[in-house]
């Protein structure tokens, strides 16, 4: 077999593998879109649920999901990026730092229900925060930290060492080098990790089931110590716990949750593209 034929065969197999992976996802999204499009309306998005959630809208669940995602970002993003900077730029390669990195990788694989039980024990019961937005946000932040730390550290390490050497040789301190040289160059990769973590938080059911989610609450939360509805748990409830629920409402709720996650992806793509155009390598 000639080299050109082997290359053509390799490209064909790669294209086939890509199609096998992408096609089911496109079919799933298309099916949800077809089934749920009829439920989407201004009232469905902005109205309160009524008649046992068989009518009305999903406004409290949508607002609750946005609040939980923002709360997760407030707690997880600064801590995650700070830990990544320390591990990538300041920590020496010792047994302790290798153990910390291994622990972070292992924590990323812990099932979400375990984080939910941990949040229930620590935030809801021990710290007496109750089932609240604050407890749910803290639980989701702990769950997303390993993803943010790992991806942010890899993005920082990907910046060429020559950038640091030149900056230090010009008289900059190590922190000035990190803040003005390394961080701007690593920002696209850091944003990828942040969005991946927040998307997981926005779509999780188990952690919020134990710490914040309300079965039926046709009003908006008044403070961070209130319960709230959330789209993932609301979708679970109307799909399994409410008899006689119209299918179009179930698929409409799934479509809104999917659109919320995809909009975060789109925003991240735009921001990453902007900063990649300014990158110097």
N, C-alpha and C positions, 0 to 999 in steps of 0.2 A: 504493500500500500504506500503510495507516494505521500510526501509531506503535505502537499496541498490538499489531498483527499482526506488525510487524517484531520487537518485543520477544519475542513468543511464539515466533517462528521462531528467534530467537537462542538462547533457552533450550532449545528442542528440539534444535538443532544441538550445543549444549554438552553436553546430556545424552547425545546419541548418541556424541559424541567420548569422553566419560567411559566409556560402556559399552564402546566398542571397545578402550579402553586397559585397563580393569579386568577385563573378562570373560576374556580369555586367561590373565591371571595367576591368577584364581580357578580356571579349568579346570586349569591346570598344577598348582596346589597340591592341588586335589581329586584329580587323577590320581595324584600322588605319595602322597597320603594313602591312597587305596584300594589301591595296589600295595604300599605299604610297611608298612601297619598290621599285617599278619599276622606280620611279623618282629619287631615290638616286644614285648619282654618284659624282665623284670628281669635275666635271664641275658644277653640281648643287650646291655643297657646296661652291666652291671657285670663281665662275664666277659672273660678274655683270649682273643684269637683263637687258633684251633688248626686243624689239618688244612689248612695252607696258606691260612688265612683263610676257608675254606669253612664253618667252624663256629665256635662260640664267640661272643664278643661284640666290642664296639668300645671297651672301657674305656680302653686306652692312647691310642687316637686321640682320644677325647673329652677326656681329661685333658690331652693335648698341646695341643689346640685352646684349652682354657681357659687354660693356662699361657702360650701365645703371645699370646693376647688381653690377658691381664693384663700381660705384659711390654711389649707395644706401648703399652698405656695408661700404664704407669709412665714410659716414655721420651718418648712423643709428647705427652701431654696437658699437662704443665707447660710444656714448651718451646713448644708451639703456642700456648697461651693467653698466655704471656709475650711472644712475638713479636707476636701480635695486639694486645695492650695497647700495646706500643711503637709499632706502626704507626698505631693508631687515636688514641692519646692524647698521644704525645710527639713522634713524627717529624713534621718539617715537610714540606710538599708541595714536594719538590724532584725534580730529574731522577733522582737516585739512588733515592729511595723509590718513584717511579713505575716504575723499572726493576725494583726488588725485587718489587713487586706483580705486574708482568707475568711475572717469572720464576716466582713462586709459582703463578700461574694456569696457566702452561705446564707446570710440573712435575706438576700434578694430572692432566694428560692423557697423561703418559708411560706406555707399556705396562708392566704389572707385571713382565714377563719382563726388562725392562731393569733394573728395581730389583733383581731377583734376581741378575743378572750383576754389578751393582755391589756388592751385599752379598757375593757370592762373592769378588770381587777385594779388597775392602777389609777386611771383617771375618773371613772364613774364611782367606784366604791372607796378606794383608799384616799384619793384626793378630794372626794366628795363634790365633784363637778356635776354629777348627775348625768342623765342622758341629755346631752346638749350639743350644740354646734361646736363649742370649744373642745369637748371631749372627743367628738368625732374627727375634728380637724387635726388634733394632736395625734390621734391613732393613725390616721391616713398619712400624716407627715412622717411618722416613724416607719411606716410601711414603704414609703417612696424614697426615703433617704439612701438606702443601698444603691438604687439605680442611679440617682443623681450623683452620688459620690463617685461611683465607678466610672461613669461616662465622663464626668468632669475631669477626673484625674487623668484618664486616657487622652482627653483633648489637650490638657496642659502639657503632658509628656510628649505630645506630637509636635509641639512648637520646636523648631530647630534650636539646638543648644547654642549655635553661633549668635542668635539674637540676644541671649542672656550675656554671652561673653562680651559682645560689643557694647551693650548697655553698661555693664559693670566697668569696662575699661574706660568709659567716658566719665566715670565718677558717680554714677547712680548707685543708690543703695539697693540691697536685694529687694526690699518692699517696693521701691520705685520701679525697679525692673519688672516685678510681677504685675504691678498695677497698670503701668503705662505701656508695657511691651508684650508681656506674655498673655495677660487676660484678654486684651483686644483681639489678638491672633487666635486664641482658643475659643472665643465666644460662640462661633457657629456650632462647634461640638458640644459645648456646655449647654446651649439652648436645646440641642437634640435630647440630651439626658433629662433636662428639666421637663420638656414636653412629654417625653415617654413616661416619666414618673407621674405627672399630673393627669395624663390620660388614664393611667391605671387607677389612680385615685378616683377619677370621675366615674369610672365604670364598675367599681367594686360594690358588692352587696354585703358580704359577711361582716366587714369591720363596722359599717354604719348600722347594721342590724343590732349590734350589741351596745352601741354607744350614742346613737343620735336619732335614728330613723323612726318616724311615727307611722303607724298603720294607716290612719286617716286623720288628717288635720287640715281642714278647709280654711286656713288662714295663714298669713305670713308670720315668721318668727319676729319677735320684738327685741330680742337681745341674743348675745352669743350663748346664753345659758338656757335657751329654749330648745325644745325638740323641733325637728322640721321633717317634712317629706323630702324624698330624693328620688330622682328618676330610676336608678337601678333597682332600688327596693320597691318602688311603686310598680315598676314593670313586673317584678316577681309576684307582688301581691295580686295584681289584677289578672295575672296569668294562671295563678294556682289557688288563690284563696277566695275569690269572688265568683260565685256561680252565676251563670248567665251573662258574663261579660262579653260584649260584642268583640269579634275578632279585629275589626277595623280599629278599635280603640287600643287594643294591645299592640298591633303593628304600628299604629300612629305614634304611640309612646316610644316604641323601639326606634322608629325613624327619627324622632326628635333627639333621642340620646345619641344615635349614630351621627346626626348632623352636628350636634354639639362637639363630639370628639373630632370629627373631620374638620370642623372649623378651627379647632385648636391646631390641628396639623397644618392647615393651610396658612394660618397666621405664622406658625413657626417656620414654614418654608419661605415665606416672604422675608421674614427677619433674617433667616440664615443666608438667603441669597444676597441681601443688602450688605451684610458684613463680609461675605466671601468675596464680593467684588472689591472690597477695600483691603483684603488680605494681601500681604506682600510676598507670599510664597505658595 
